[in-house]
Amino acid sequence: MDTSFTLLKNEALIFLEGDDTHSFLQGQSTCDVRLLSKKLSLQGLFCTPKGRVLSDFLLLDLENSKVALRLKKEIKEVTKLNLKKYAAFSQVKFIEELTDWQVAGCWGNDAKDVIQRLMKKEINGKGVKIHTGDFHVTQIDEHGEHFECIFNSKTGSELLKNFLEACHESNETGWEQEIIKLGISRLDLISSEEYVPQVLNYDLSGFISFEKGCYTGQEIVARLKYRGTPKRRCFFAISEGRGPMIMPGSNVYYADTDKIAGVIINVASTSQAITILISISEKALNAELRASNPTGPKLTLGRLPYEIVF
């Protein structure tokens, strides 16, 4: 089977419950939480009042009126603190004791077939979620080759064992390379609160509803869509060389000049290749680009699964 599976230890979960949970998240996030259901997960963002992205997430509706937010572990606490600030007057509880839950990635040409066989349910469509007990699987791409698993490691231990036996056990870097190739920006401590969503392609990759109404930062995000043009867009690139300074937050340069073309958002490095998500200006598309400094590794742009519009 051409299917890989790995635990994602750089990811974290925030659990919430309470009568106002859905309405609270509707007023804080870019996705339309009214669409959330047991069968549909949502990708979305939390933004600052100035329209800068604080964190990206995957939102799941669990059993017993709980929801889970999956996000990068290093920005879990800052995100939680921000949400608690707005939740003070809502019937929302942050559940702290659910420590047995884990996140995993499953991907490959045969991933959908493997998942359907092990879960004994069909999954077909971006955002569609299936579950068996406390083992939840969400499709995160259009073609059915990338899935996130969020599960209780105690009650879902048998299914976890089945996945590990049925799939090639990969590593988190392999999953991160796949996410970069899908054109999905992931926020960390370096990039949190630095960029408006459009610079990171979130309006193109399905993280924003422009019909849902108000949320924190909505006025800025909507104004750029209807009255402005993003200065940069994200593209995935392959580095033709290796360098110690290829890291998130480093600049992308026009070759042999000190002129900056953009910035590195995400990096996934293996012995075979360095896969990078970069945010660059439109005029940089036909230029020779270098990572981290004007004479750094050459970058070759790849094709994302969605159309880029400046």
N, C-alpha and C positions, 0 to 999 in steps of 0.2 A: 504494500500500500504506500502511495506517495502522500503520506500524512505525517506531520510533525506535531509534537506536543511538548509544552514546557510550563513549569510553574513560573509565575511572574512575581518575583520577590520585590521588585521596585514599585509595585502597585500597592494601593491601600484601599480600604473601604470605610465609608462613613454610613452608619445606619440611623434612620429616623423613623419615628412613628408618631401618631396623634391625629386628631380630627382635622387639623388644619395643614397637615403635611403637604398635600398636593397643591392647595391654594398658596401656601407659603413659597414653595419652590416655583410655582408659576410666576410669582412676582419677583423672583430673584434670578431666574435663568433665561437663557436665550431660546430654549426649546419650548414647545407647546405641551406642557405637562398634562393638559386635558386628554392628550392622545395616549398617555401611559396606561398600560394594561398588563395583565398576567401574560399576554401573548406578544407584547410589543415593548421593547426597551427603547430608550431615547439617548442620542448623543447631544450634548449641550455644553454651555459655558456659563460661568459666573463672571461678571464684569464689575469693575469699579464704577462709581458715579461718573467718572470721566471717560467711560467707554473702553478702558483698557482691560484686557483679559486677565482675570485673576487665576482661573483654573479651568481646564477642560474635564469633562466627565462622561461616564456612561451611567445612565439612571435605570435601575431595574425595580419592578414591582415584585416584592416577595410575598410569601404567605403571611397570614395573621396581621395584615394591615401595616406591614413594614416595607420600607423602600431602602435600596442601597445605592450609594454613589461610589463608583470606582474612579480613582484618580491617582496621580503619582504620589508615592509615599512622602516625598520630601516637601510637598505642599499641602499635605493633609491637615496639619495643625493650623496653618495660616488660613486655610479655607474654612475650617471648622469655626475658628474664632470670628471670622467675618460673618458667617451664617448665624452664629449665636447672637451676634449684635443685632441683627434684624429680626430674630425669632423671639425676642424677649416678650412680645405681646401676642404671640400666637400659641395655639395648642399644639406645640411640636416638641418632641422629646428626642434628644440624641442618646442613642443606646450605646453604652460604653463596654458592656460585658460580652459582646459577641466576638470573641477572640479566636474562635476555631475556623473562621471562614478564610478561604484562600482564592486567589485569582490565577487562571492559567490561560494560555493561548493554544489554539489548535488550528493548523493551516495546511494547505496543500491541495492538489488536484482531486484527491479522493477524500478530503476531510468531511465533506457533507455526507457521503455514503457511510463513513465510519461512525459519525455522530448519530445518524438516523438508525443505524443498526444497534448501537449501544444504548441509545435512549429509547428506542422502539417508538419513535414519533417522527413525523416529517417536519423539516425546517426549510423554508423557502422564501427568502426575501430579506433585504437589508432591515435590520432592527427586529426581525422576528425572533421571539424567545420561546424555547421549550424548556420543560423541567421535569425531572423525576425526583420527587421528594425535595431535598435541599440542594440539588445539583441543577444549576441553571445554565443554559447555553444560549448565547445571542449571536446571530450572524451580523457581522459589522461591515460587510462589503456587498457589492451588487451581484457578484458572480458566484457566491457561495463557496469561497475558498478560504475565508478567514472568520474565525469564531472565537469569542471569549467565553470562558467557563468560570462561573463564580459559584462556590460551593462550600458547604460545611464539611470540613475534612474528617470529622468523626462520623456523621450520619451518611456522608457520601464516599466513604473510604473504598467501598466495593467498586463503585463506578470509576473512581480515580484509578484503582488498580487495573480495571478493564481498559481504560484509555492508555495507560502506560504500556500495557501489553500489546495493544492494537496499533500503536503509533511509534514512529521513530522518536526517541527522546532527545530533543534538541536543547537549546539554551536560550536565555532571554535576549541575547543579542540577535539571534536569528529572527525572533519575533519582532524586535525593534526595527530590523531592516525591512521586514514586510510592511510595517506600519508606515515607514518613510516612503516606500514605493507606492502606497495607497494615497499618499499626499495628506496624511493626517498629522497635524502638528500636535506635539505633546508639550505641555507647559511644565517647567521646573522652576526652581528658585531664581535662576538667572533670567528667564523670560517672563515670569509672572509679573503682571502689571506694567509691562513694557510696550505692548503692541495693541492696536485696535484689531478686531477679529479679521477684517478683510486682508490685512497684511499677511495673515497666517492661513488664508484661504478658507476660513471657517464658513463663510457664506456660500462657498462652492462645494464644500464637502458634507453639507447637510447638518451643521450644528446650530443653525439659526433659523427661526421662524419669523418672517417679516409680517405675518398676519395676526400674531397672537395678542398684541397689545403691549402694555407697559411692563417693564422690568428695570432693574437697576442698570443704568448705562444705556438704555434703549434709545434715547434721543440722539446721542452721539453716533451710535451704530447705524441707525436709520438715516441720519443726515448724510453720512458718507455714501450710503447705497444710492440715495435718490438725488443728491446734489453734488456729490464729489466723485473722485477717482482715487483708488488706492495707489500710493506711491510705489509700492512693491507688491509682489506676489511670490508664493512659495513654489519651488521646483525641487525635484529630487535630482541629485548628482552623484556621480561616482568619482572618487579621487584616484588619479592615475599615479599617485605616489603616497608615501606615508610621511607623516610629520607629527611631532609631539604636541603641536599647538592647534591641531584640528579639533576644536571643541566648541560646544554651544556658546554663543556669545561672541565668538571671534568674527572678524570681518571677512568679507569676500572682496577681493580686489580685481580691478582690471590688470591684466598681465603687464609687468614691468613698469607700472606707474604706482603712485601713492594714492590714486583715486579709488574711493570705496564704491563698490557696486551693490553691496548688500551685506547680509549678516547670516551666520550659521545658526540654525534653530535647533536641529537635532543631529546626532551623530551615532552611527552603529558601526563598530569596527571589528572585523574578523581578520584571520590570517589571509583570506582570499581577497577581501575588498573593504574599502571604507565607503559606506553609504551615508549620504548627507542630505538633509533637508535644508535648503537655503532660501532666504527671502531676498529677491533682487528686483531692480527696476526693469522696466520694459526694454529700455535701450541696451541693457546688459545681455539680452538674450542671444545676440549675434556676436558677442565679444568673447575673447579668450579670457577665462576667469581663473583666478588662483585663490587657494584657501589660505587664510590666516596672514599672509604677507604677499607683496607683489611678485615674489619669486617662489612662492610656495607651490605645493602640489597642484597640478592642472585639474580642473573640474570639467567633467563631461555631463551635460544635462541628459536626463532620461524623460520618458513620457509618463505623465500621470493618467489615472483612469477617468479623469473628468477634464472638461475644457477650461482653459485659463482665460479669463476675461479681465482686462485692466479697466 
